[in-house]
Amino acid sequence: MKNTVMAIVIFLLLLAACDNDVNDNPVNPDIGLPADTYTITYSAGGPDVSRFLGWRWTKEGSDFTWIFKNDGSVSVIHCCGDVYNQQFNYLLIGNVLITYGSEITFDAMEATAFTMTDNGVSFTRDNGTKFIRGEADTGPSADSPLALKNDLLGTWQGEDGAEYEFSSDTGLKITSPSGSGQYGYFIRYKELLTLGPLVDGEPAFLLKYKFNRDGNKLYLRRSDGQKYTLSLME
């Protein structure tokens, strides 16, 4: 646990830029994270995201069917049979499933561990929500691998020289003179969510940022008001 806390502190220091103003939100005094930070134990042994793509998943006890898309979004089939796109964005990595969005009302975030049956016909989040695999999806990208498209793809540099590599497979690698760490990330509209560091059997932290890209500059504002600036590397 001590090593994990130190890794998080290093991560936050690497992101720090000139403007470090904060608002009045309460902050975790132990590691300097916002009070609304999600913490979840990560296991690398979970199923690959490819096992979710290309299928329709019925949410047990509801009238909704989810389709995990290869662009990092979830389309939802409602009881009337209509398909609504971009109802959620998601991160599925190891044993962790994070969804951010809504079936019918306001966006909400749900971060849980999950387990999938050996035959892959169902999975259950640790809050008890179960999804059952149905028929295959016939959409144009149903058989395509996960490939995000967003304004963050590429390698960015902090003012201290640390590098942040955002990949299309939801991976975020942070490299500095003191070492490197692996994270997962996803985007919903103008919000960036990062999960990490990803160390098997250790807690991972989910943080949320507002972001804005202006040319080769990326401006981040964390949920407690902390602000950071990154520059795109050529």
C-alpha positions in Angstrom: 0.0 0.0 0.0 2.9 2.4 0.8 4.3 1.9 -2.7 0.9 2.6 -4.2 0.5 5.8 -2.3 4.0 6.9 -3.3 3.2 6.1 -7.0 0.1 8.2 -6.9 1.9 11.1 -5.3 4.6 10.9 -8.0 1.9 10.8 -10.7 0.3 14.0 -9.3 3.6 15.8 -9.0 4.5 14.9 -12.6 1.2 16.5 -13.8 1.7 19.7 -11.8 2.0 22.9 -13.8 2.3 26.6 -12.9 -1.4 27.1 -11.9 -2.1 25.0 -8.8 -5.1 26.9 -7.4 -7.7 24.8 -5.7 -11.3 25.4 -4.9 -13.1 24.7 -1.6 -13.7 21.0 -2.2 -12.4 18.8 0.6 -9.2 17.0 -0.2 -7.9 13.7 1.2 -5.1 14.8 3.5 -3.1 11.6 3.2 -2.4 11.6 -0.5 -3.7 14.9 -1.8 -6.6 13.4 -3.8 -10.1 14.8 -4.1 -12.6 13.4 -1.6 -14.7 12.0 -4.5 -11.9 9.8 -5.8 -12.9 6.2 -6.5 -10.6 3.5 -5.3 -10.8 -0.1 -6.5 -8.5 -3.1 -6.2 -7.2 -4.0 -9.6 -6.5 -7.5 -10.9 -4.8 -8.1 -14.2 -6.5 -11.5 -14.6 -9.8 -10.2 -16.0 -11.1 -11.1 -19.4 -10.0 -9.1 -22.5 -12.3 -6.5 -23.8 -12.6 -8.4 -27.1 -14.9 -10.9 -25.3 -17.5 -8.1 -24.8 -17.3 -6.6 -28.3 -19.6 -7.8 -31.0 -22.4 -9.0 -28.7 -25.7 -7.7 -27.3 -25.7 -7.9 -23.4 -29.1 -7.9 -21.7 -29.1 -6.2 -18.3 -30.9 -8.7 -16.1 -34.1 -7.4 -14.5 -34.4 -4.5 -16.9 -35.7 -3.6 -20.4 -32.2 -2.5 -21.6 -29.6 -4.3 -23.7 -26.1 -2.9 -23.9 -23.7 -3.0 -26.9 -20.1 -2.3 -26.1 -18.7 -0.5 -29.1 -15.1 -0.4 -30.3 -15.0 3.4 -30.0 -15.2 3.1 -26.2 -19.0 3.9 -26.0 -22.0 1.8 -25.1 -25.2 1.9 -27.2 -28.4 0.9 -25.4 -31.4 -0.9 -26.9 -34.5 0.3 -25.1 -37.7 -1.7 -24.6 -39.2 -0.2 -27.7 -36.4 -1.7 -29.8 -34.8 1.7 -30.6 -31.0 1.9 -30.4 -29.6 4.9 -28.6 -25.9 5.6 -29.2 -23.3 7.1 -26.8 -25.5 6.3 -23.8 -22.3 5.5 -21.9 -18.5 5.6 -22.3 -16.6 2.8 -20.6 -13.2 1.5 -19.5 -12.8 -2.2 -19.2 -9.4 -3.3 -18.1 -8.4 -6.3 -16.0 -11.2 -7.0 -13.5 -12.5 -3.4 -13.6 -15.5 -2.0 -15.5 -16.1 1.7 -15.3 -19.2 3.1 -17.0 -20.1 6.8 -17.2 -23.5 7.9 -18.7 -27.1 7.0 -18.3 -29.8 4.8 -19.8 -32.6 7.4 -19.4 -31.7 10.3 -17.0 -28.6 12.2 -15.9 -25.0 10.9 -16.4 -23.6 9.0 -13.4 -20.4 7.0 -13.0 -20.2 3.4 -11.8 -16.8 1.8 -11.0 -16.9 -1.8 -10.0 -15.0 -5.1 -10.2 -16.7 -7.8 -12.2 -16.5 -11.5 -12.9 -17.2 -13.3 -16.2 -18.3 -17.0 -16.5 -15.7 -19.3 -18.0 -17.9 -19.8 -21.1 -18.3 -16.0 -21.5 -22.1 -16.1 -21.6 -22.6 -13.7 -18.7 -20.8 -11.3 -16.4 -21.7 -9.8 -13.0 -20.5 -6.6 -11.5 -19.7 -6.8 -7.8 -22.8 -4.7 -7.0 -24.9 -7.6 -8.2 -25.8 -6.3 -11.6 -25.7 -9.1 -14.1 -25.5 -9.0 -17.9 -26.4 -12.0 -20.1 -24.9 -12.4 -23.6 -27.5 -12.5 -26.4 -27.3 -12.4 -30.1 -24.3 -11.1 -32.0 -24.2 -7.4 -32.9 -24.5 -6.7 -36.6 -23.2 -3.1 -36.5 -20.5 -2.0 -39.0 -17.7 -2.2 -36.4 -18.9 -5.2 -34.5 -15.8 -7.3 -35.3 -13.3 -4.5 -35.0 -10.8 -4.2 -32.1 -11.0 -1.4 -29.6 -9.7 1.8 -31.1 -10.4 5.2 -29.4 -10.4 8.4 -31.4 -10.0 11.6 -29.3 -8.0 14.8 -28.9 -5.5 13.2 -26.4 -4.0 10.5 -28.6 -0.2 10.9 -28.8 2.6 11.8 -26.4 2.5 14.9 -24.3 5.1 16.4 -22.0 4.8 18.2 -18.7 6.9 21.2 -17.8 9.2 18.9 -15.8 9.9 16.7 -18.8 7.7 13.8 -17.9 5.9 12.1 -20.8 2.3 11.0 -21.0 1.5 8.6 -23.9 -2.3 8.2 -24.6 -3.0 5.1 -26.8 -6.0 4.2 -28.7 -6.4 0.9 -26.7 -7.2 2.9 -23.5 -3.7 2.7 -22.2 -1.9 5.7 -20.6 1.8 5.4 -19.9 3.6 7.9 -17.8 7.4 8.1 -17.9 9.7 10.3 -15.8 13.3 10.1 -14.6 12.0 8.4 -11.5 10.3 5.6 -13.4 7.2 4.7 -15.3 3.6 3.6 -14.6 0.7 2.2 -16.6 -2.8 3.6 -16.3 -6.1 3.2 -18.1 -8.2 6.1 -19.3 -11.4 7.0 -21.2 -13.2 10.2 -22.2 -16.8 11.3 -22.1 -17.3 14.6 -23.9 -14.9 17.0 -22.3 -14.0 14.9 -19.3 -11.0 12.7 -18.9 -11.0 9.8 -16.4 -7.8 8.0 -15.4 -7.4 4.7 -13.5 -4.1 3.7 -11.9 -1.4 2.9 -11.3 -2.3 -0.5 -12.6 -0.5 -3.0 -10.3 -1.9 -6.5 -9.9 -3.6 -6.9 -6.5 -3.1 -3.3 -5.5 -5.7 -0.4 -5.2 -6.1 1.8 -8.3 -7.4 5.3 -8.1 -10.0 6.8 -10.5 -9.6 10.5 -11.1 -11.7 12.9 -13.2 -10.5 16.0 -15.1 -12.2 18.5 -17.3 -9.9 19.0 -20.4 -9.5 21.4 -23.2 -7.1 21.2 -26.1 -5.9 24.4 -27.8 -3.5 23.5 -30.6 -0.5 21.7 -29.1 -1.5 22.5 -25.5 -3.7 20.3 -23.3 -5.3 22.0 -20.2 -6.6 19.8 -17.4 -8.6 20.8 -14.4 -9.1 18.1 -11.8 -12.3 17.7 -9.9 -10.9 19.5 -6.8 -9.8 22.5 -8.9 -6.1 21.5 -9.5 -5.0 22.7 -12.9 -2.3 21.2 -15.2 -0.8 22.0 -18.6 0.8 19.5 -21.1 2.4 20.1 -24.5 2.2 17.8 -27.5 5.5 16.3 -28.5 6.3 16.4 -32.2 
